[in-house]
Amino acid sequence: MSTHPFNDLVLAAHYDALNPWGPGDDFHLALIRAADSVLDIGCGTGQLLRRARAEGHPGRLTGLDPAAAMLVHAREGAPDVEWVLGDTRSRQWKGAFTLAVMTGHAFQQLLRDEDVRQCLGAVREALAEGGRFVFETRNPEARPWERWTPDRVHTITSPDGAEIRVHHEVTHGPAGGLVGFTETYTCASWPAPRVGRNTLRFLGPGELDRFLAEAGLHTVARYGDWDRSPLTPASPEIITVAEAAR
């Protein structure tokens, strides 16, 4: 079960500050610039597509996200991008995109085999022949959840000068590839902390490739970090570039 804090309008307004632009965004933006039509699954506030449009991307840009609060900010930032509320079950596209991306480790929100299969099937349906799907998951070999502890606090200062502190704490797992945790956000001006509960699924490269093959996709590149370094057991990411079968 997930109760995502960014369904909250207050936290959604601070999402970009809490998740500042980084190497992963540069990686995906370069791919988006080169694509004629792009579907961003789990687009959040639409940072990637807003930046691409601001830089003059002339093609079709579509952002899909289940959190209405996030899309409020996406639409404000780029009203000429197509923003769709929902997930891959909500809308079907037939061969409409040359690139689909799923960033921010959103793929790990797919907890059941049937969720993974449904999403990948929808992605394959949405891609033109030869189109590509790019996504990343955290590498389970690196055991990142061991660093999700309350003593590791991330702090930002909001535009109004308020200080927001966030920490994570594992509540269960890893068991069957699933890790549950809480995200706690505190601010002196709030009457109480805002707490989200989340569960993520950790899949290895072999499991990912099996699911991709079932959906008619095949891996054409895989990296362990945003500098395109090879995947090793110590790599923080499993970055997958998959292509629709011809």
MOTA-V871038 format. One record per residue. N is the residue number from 0. RES is the residue in one small letter. PHI is phi in radians with two decimals (NA if undefined). OMEGA is omega as a letter, one per 20 degrees, with the letter a starting at -180 (NA if undefined). BURIAL is 1 if it has 16 or more other ideal C-beta (glycine too) atoms within 10 Angstrom, else 0. Layout:
n=N res=RES phi=PHI omega=OMEGA burial=BURIAL
n=N res=RES phi=PHI omega=OMEGA burial=BURIAL
This chain:
n=0 res=m phi=NA omega=r burial=0
n=1 res=s phi=-2.26 omega=r burial=0
n=2 res=t phi=-2.12 omega=a burial=0
n=3 res=h phi=-1.30 omega=a burial=1
n=4 res=p phi=-1.14 omega=a burial=1
n=5 res=f phi=-1.45 omega=r burial=1
n=6 res=n phi=-1.31 omega=r burial=0
n=7 res=d phi=-1.46 omega=a burial=1
n=8 res=l phi=-1.03 omega=a burial=0
n=9 res=v phi=-1.13 omega=a burial=0
n=10 res=l phi=-1.23 omega=r burial=1
n=11 res=a phi=-1.03 omega=r burial=1
n=12 res=a phi=-1.15 omega=a burial=1
n=13 res=h phi=-1.80 omega=a burial=1
n=14 res=y phi=-1.01 omega=a burial=1
n=15 res=d phi=-1.12 omega=r burial=1
n=16 res=a phi=-1.24 omega=r burial=0
n=17 res=l phi=-1.29 omega=a burial=1
n=18 res=n phi=-2.24 omega=a burial=1
n=19 res=p phi=-1.16 omega=r burial=0
n=20 res=w phi=-0.97 omega=a burial=0
n=21 res=g phi=-2.54 omega=a burial=0
n=22 res=p phi=-1.03 omega=r burial=0
n=23 res=g phi=-1.13 omega=r burial=1
n=24 res=d phi=-1.18 omega=r burial=1
n=25 res=d phi=-1.06 omega=r burial=0
n=26 res=f phi=-1.03 omega=a burial=1
n=27 res=h phi=-1.25 omega=a burial=1
n=28 res=l phi=-1.09 omega=r burial=1
n=29 res=a phi=-1.07 omega=r burial=0
n=30 res=l phi=-1.21 omega=a burial=1
n=31 res=i phi=-1.13 omega=r burial=1
n=32 res=r phi=-1.00 omega=a burial=0
n=33 res=a phi=-1.56 omega=a burial=0
n=34 res=a phi=-1.81 omega=r burial=1
n=35 res=d phi=-1.31 omega=a burial=0
n=36 res=s phi=-2.53 omega=a burial=1
n=37 res=v phi=-2.33 omega=r burial=1
n=38 res=l phi=-1.98 omega=r burial=1
n=39 res=d phi=-1.85 omega=a burial=1
n=40 res=i phi=-1.58 omega=a burial=1
n=41 res=g phi=1.28 omega=a burial=1
n=42 res=c phi=-1.27 omega=a burial=1
n=43 res=g phi=1.08 omega=r burial=1
n=44 res=t phi=-1.37 omega=r burial=1
n=45 res=g phi=1.32 omega=a burial=1
n=46 res=q phi=-0.93 omega=a burial=1
n=47 res=l phi=-1.12 omega=a burial=1
n=48 res=l phi=-1.23 omega=r burial=1
n=49 res=r phi=-1.11 omega=r burial=1
n=50 res=r phi=-1.15 omega=a burial=1
n=51 res=a phi=-1.06 omega=r burial=1
n=52 res=r phi=-1.17 omega=r burial=1
n=53 res=a phi=-1.10 omega=r burial=0
n=54 res=e phi=-1.45 omega=r burial=0
n=55 res=g phi=1.79 omega=r burial=0
n=56 res=h phi=-1.03 omega=a burial=1
n=57 res=p phi=-1.61 omega=a burial=0
n=58 res=g phi=-1.58 omega=r burial=0
n=59 res=r phi=-1.38 omega=r burial=0
n=60 res=l phi=-2.16 omega=a burial=1
n=61 res=t phi=-2.25 omega=r burial=1
n=62 res=g phi=-1.95 omega=a burial=1
n=63 res=l phi=-2.16 omega=r burial=1
n=64 res=d phi=-2.68 omega=a burial=1
n=65 res=p phi=-1.45 omega=a burial=1
n=66 res=a phi=-1.73 omega=a burial=1
n=67 res=a phi=-1.05 omega=a burial=0
n=68 res=a phi=-1.10 omega=r burial=1
n=69 res=m phi=-1.19 omega=a burial=1
n=70 res=l phi=-1.23 omega=r burial=1
n=71 res=v phi=-0.99 omega=a burial=0
n=72 res=h phi=-1.30 omega=r burial=1
n=73 res=a phi=-1.09 omega=a burial=1
n=74 res=r phi=-1.13 omega=r burial=1
n=75 res=e phi=-1.10 omega=a burial=0
n=76 res=g phi=-1.41 omega=a burial=1
n=77 res=a phi=-2.72 omega=a burial=1
n=78 res=p phi=-1.17 omega=a burial=0
n=79 res=d phi=-1.59 omega=r burial=0
n=80 res=v phi=-1.64 omega=r burial=1
n=81 res=e phi=-1.42 omega=a burial=0
n=82 res=w phi=-1.89 omega=a burial=1
n=83 res=v phi=-2.13 omega=r burial=1
n=84 res=l phi=-1.47 omega=r burial=0
n=85 res=g phi=2.43 omega=r burial=0
n=86 res=d phi=-2.25 omega=a burial=1
n=87 res=t phi=-1.23 omega=r burial=1
n=88 res=r phi=-1.52 omega=a burial=0
n=89 res=s phi=-1.46 omega=a burial=0
n=90 res=r phi=-2.54 omega=r burial=0
n=91 res=q phi=-2.03 omega=r burial=0
n=92 res=w phi=-2.18 omega=a burial=1
n=93 res=k phi=-1.93 omega=r burial=0
n=94 res=g phi=1.02 omega=a burial=0
n=95 res=a phi=-1.59 omega=a burial=1
n=96 res=f phi=-2.26 omega=r burial=1
n=97 res=t phi=-1.56 omega=r burial=1
n=98 res=l phi=-2.56 omega=r burial=1
n=99 res=a phi=-2.15 omega=r burial=1
n=100 res=v phi=-2.22 omega=r burial=1
n=101 res=m phi=-2.46 omega=a burial=1
n=102 res=t phi=-1.86 omega=r burial=1
n=103 res=g phi=1.08 omega=a burial=1
n=104 res=h phi=1.01 omega=a burial=1
n=105 res=a phi=-1.09 omega=r burial=1
n=106 res=f phi=-1.02 omega=a burial=1
n=107 res=q phi=-1.29 omega=r burial=1
n=108 res=q phi=-1.34 omega=r burial=1
n=109 res=l phi=-1.48 omega=a burial=1
n=110 res=l phi=-1.56 omega=a burial=1
n=111 res=r phi=-1.90 omega=r burial=0
n=112 res=d phi=-0.95 omega=a burial=0
n=113 res=e phi=-1.15 omega=r burial=0
n=114 res=d phi=-1.18 omega=r burial=0
n=115 res=v phi=-1.10 omega=a burial=1
n=116 res=r phi=-1.10 omega=r burial=0
n=117 res=q phi=-1.09 omega=a burial=1
n=118 res=c phi=-1.10 omega=a burial=1
n=119 res=l phi=-1.15 omega=r burial=1
n=120 res=g phi=-1.10 omega=r burial=1
n=121 res=a phi=-1.17 omega=r burial=1
n=122 res=v phi=-1.11 omega=r burial=1
n=123 res=r phi=-1.04 omega=r burial=1
n=124 res=e phi=-1.12 omega=a burial=1
n=125 res=a phi=-1.37 omega=a burial=1
n=126 res=l phi=-1.49 omega=r burial=1
n=127 res=a phi=-1.20 omega=r burial=1
n=128 res=e phi=-0.99 omega=a burial=0
n=129 res=g phi=1.40 omega=r burial=0
n=130 res=g phi=-1.20 omega=a burial=1
n=131 res=r phi=-2.14 omega=r burial=1
n=132 res=f phi=-2.10 omega=a burial=1
n=133 res=v phi=-2.14 omega=a burial=1
n=134 res=f phi=-2.67 omega=r burial=1
n=135 res=e phi=-2.35 omega=r burial=1
n=136 res=t phi=-2.31 omega=r burial=1
n=137 res=r phi=-1.25 omega=a burial=1
n=138 res=n phi=-1.34 omega=a burial=1
n=139 res=p phi=-1.11 omega=r burial=1
n=140 res=e phi=-1.11 omega=a burial=1
n=141 res=a phi=-1.47 omega=r burial=1
n=142 res=r phi=0.87 omega=a burial=0
n=143 res=p phi=-1.10 omega=a burial=1
n=144 res=w phi=-1.09 omega=r burial=1
n=145 res=e phi=-1.18 omega=r burial=0
n=146 res=r phi=-1.75 omega=r burial=0
n=147 res=w phi=-1.57 omega=a burial=1
n=148 res=t phi=-2.20 omega=a burial=0
n=149 res=p phi=-1.06 omega=a burial=0
n=150 res=d phi=-1.34 omega=r burial=0
n=151 res=r phi=-1.67 omega=a burial=0
n=152 res=v phi=-1.88 omega=r burial=0
n=153 res=h phi=-1.81 omega=a burial=0
n=154 res=t phi=-2.15 omega=r burial=0
n=155 res=i phi=-2.23 omega=r burial=1
n=156 res=t phi=-1.96 omega=a burial=0
n=157 res=s phi=-1.30 omega=r burial=0
n=158 res=p phi=-0.98 omega=r burial=0
n=159 res=d phi=-1.55 omega=r burial=0
n=160 res=g phi=1.58 omega=a burial=0
n=161 res=a phi=-1.31 omega=r burial=0
n=162 res=e phi=-1.69 omega=r burial=0
n=163 res=i phi=-1.99 omega=a burial=1
n=164 res=r phi=-1.99 omega=a burial=0
n=165 res=v phi=-2.34 omega=r burial=1
n=166 res=h phi=-2.48 omega=a burial=1
n=167 res=h phi=-2.11 omega=r burial=1
n=168 res=e phi=-2.59 omega=r burial=0
n=169 res=v phi=-1.24 omega=r burial=1
n=170 res=t phi=-1.86 omega=r burial=0
n=171 res=h phi=-2.83 omega=r burial=0
n=172 res=g phi=1.65 omega=j burial=1
n=173 res=p phi=-1.34 omega=r burial=1
n=174 res=a phi=-2.50 omega=a burial=0
n=175 res=g phi=1.08 omega=a burial=0
n=176 res=g phi=1.43 omega=a burial=0
n=177 res=l phi=-1.85 omega=r burial=0
n=178 res=v phi=-2.25 omega=r burial=1
n=179 res=g phi=-1.79 omega=a burial=1
n=180 res=f phi=-2.75 omega=r burial=1
n=181 res=t phi=-1.93 omega=r burial=1
n=182 res=e phi=-2.05 omega=a burial=1
n=183 res=t phi=-2.01 omega=a burial=1
n=184 res=y phi=-1.99 omega=r burial=1
n=185 res=t phi=-2.24 omega=r burial=1
n=186 res=c phi=-2.65 omega=a burial=1
n=187 res=a phi=-1.04 omega=a burial=0
n=188 res=s phi=-1.50 omega=r burial=0
n=189 res=w phi=-1.60 omega=r burial=0
n=190 res=p phi=-1.22 omega=a burial=0
n=191 res=a phi=-2.76 omega=r burial=0
n=192 res=p phi=-1.09 omega=r burial=0
n=193 res=r phi=-1.81 omega=a burial=1
n=194 res=v phi=-2.16 omega=r burial=0
n=195 res=g phi=-1.96 omega=r burial=1
n=196 res=r phi=-2.00 omega=a burial=0
n=197 res=n phi=-2.48 omega=r burial=1
n=198 res=t phi=-2.33 omega=r burial=1
n=199 res=l phi=-2.12 omega=r burial=1
n=200 res=r phi=-1.84 omega=r burial=1
n=201 res=f phi=-1.90 omega=r burial=1
n=202 res=l phi=-2.05 omega=r burial=1
n=203 res=g phi=-1.47 omega=a burial=0
n=204 res=p phi=-1.06 omega=r burial=1
n=205 res=g phi=-1.13 omega=r burial=0
n=206 res=e phi=-1.14 omega=r burial=1
n=207 res=l phi=-1.04 omega=a burial=1
n=208 res=d phi=-1.13 omega=r burial=1
n=209 res=r phi=-1.15 omega=r burial=0
n=210 res=f phi=-1.12 omega=r burial=1
n=211 res=l phi=-1.08 omega=a burial=1
n=212 res=a phi=-1.08 omega=r burial=0
n=213 res=e phi=-1.02 omega=a burial=0
n=214 res=a phi=-1.54 omega=a burial=1
n=215 res=g phi=1.46 omega=r burial=1
n=216 res=l phi=-2.15 omega=r burial=1
n=217 res=h phi=-2.37 omega=a burial=0
n=218 res=t phi=-1.33 omega=r burial=0
n=219 res=v phi=-1.92 omega=r burial=0
n=220 res=a phi=-2.77 omega=r burial=0
n=221 res=r phi=-2.55 omega=a burial=1
n=222 res=y phi=-2.28 omega=r burial=1
n=223 res=g phi=-1.75 omega=r burial=1
n=224 res=d phi=-2.84 omega=a burial=1
n=225 res=w phi=-1.26 omega=r burial=1
n=226 res=d phi=-1.47 omega=a burial=0
n=227 res=r phi=1.16 omega=r burial=0
n=228 res=s phi=-1.27 omega=a burial=0
n=229 res=p phi=-1.11 omega=r burial=0
n=230 res=l phi=-1.31 omega=r burial=1
n=231 res=t phi=-2.29 omega=r burial=0
n=232 res=p phi=-1.02 omega=a burial=0
n=233 res=a phi=-1.58 omega=a burial=0
n=234 res=s phi=-1.11 omega=r burial=1
n=235 res=p phi=-1.31 omega=a burial=0
n=236 res=e phi=-2.16 omega=r burial=1
n=237 res=i phi=-2.08 omega=a burial=1
n=238 res=i phi=-1.73 omega=a burial=1
n=239 res=t phi=-2.03 omega=r burial=1
n=240 res=v phi=-1.94 omega=a burial=0
n=241 res=a phi=-2.04 omega=a burial=1
n=242 res=e phi=-2.14 omega=r burial=1
n=243 res=a phi=-1.21 omega=r burial=1
n=244 res=a phi=-1.09 omega=a burial=0
n=245 res=r phi=-1.51 omega=NA burial=0
